[in-house]
Amino acid sequence: MFSKGVPRVLLLCLAAPWIVLWTVWRFARGVRARGRAFRGALSSTIRCPAGHANTLDGRWACRCGATFLGYAFAPCPLCKMPAGTISCGTCSLTILSPHAHL
């Protein structure tokens, strides 16, 4: 009565909306995560896990021993490596680089 292709077409018609919804949901999650990371990368202050505001422009010491003025997560002028973390000026908690998520 039915040909062999009818169940496949029926299955495709039932699965297609779910596949589209799943794809849109994954895309929206990725855009949202990238947006948060990008917004954090462009700000001039960053908050530590305890909520203290820390400026990202100033004088910084690199792990190679160089001291430089500028953006905290900018590459060091001497070793060319960017900082992965900084310490909060108030409570000394570790603050991760917003660029690590980009």
N, C-alpha and C positions, 0 to 999 in steps of 0.2 A: 504494500500500500504506500509506504513512504520510501523515498530513495535514501541512499546512505548519506547524502549531503544535507538533508533537512535537519537532523539533530545537531550537526555542526553549526549550521547557520543559526538555529534557535539558541544554542549555547553562546555563540558569539553575540547575538542580540541581547541576551541577558547579562553577559559579562562586560560588554563594552561600557555601559554607564559607570560601573564600579571601577573599571580601569581608568577612565577619564577622571573621576572624582579622586581616586588615589593619587594620580599624577599631579593634579592641581593642588592637592593638599601638600604633597611633598615639595612642590615648587614654592608654595607660599611659605612653608616652614623654612626653606633655604633662604628665601629673600628676607624674611624677618630676622633670621640669625645674622645674615650679612649686614643688614641695615643697622642692627645694634652694634656690631663690631666696628663698622665704618663710622658711625656717629661717635663712638668712644675714641676712635683714632684721630678724629678731627678736633676734639675738645681741648681746651687749654688747662683744664683741671680734671682730676680723676679721684674717685672716692675709694678708700680702703674698705676692707670687709666690715669694719666697725662703723663706717659712714663718715669718716673725717675727710674733708676736701684737701687735696694735695695739688700744688701747681706743677705743671710739667715743663715749664720754662725756668731755667736757672743754672746753677753750677752743679755739675755731676762728676763723680769719680767712676772711671771704668775699672773693670776687674784686672785690666792689664797695667793699671797704675796711672794712666793719663787722667787729667782733670780738664774738663771742657765746659764752655758755656753754650746753652742752647736747649733743645728739646730733649727730654729725658730718654726717650726711646730712639733717638737718632743714632746712626752708626758712629762709633768712636772715630775721631780723626786719625788716631794712631794705628789701631788694630782693625778698624773697619767693621767690628762686630757690634750689633745693636744690643742694648740691655734687654734681658728677658723679664726682669723684675726690678722694682725699686722698693724701698722701705717707706712706710708712712712716717711723716715728720712728727706726728703726735704720739702714736702708740707703737710704732716700729713693726706693725704687721706687714707682711709681704703683699705687694700689689703687682699683679700680672700685667704684662704688656698687652694693650688692646690690639696690637698688630699680630700677636700670636694666633688670633682667630681668623684673620683675613685669608 
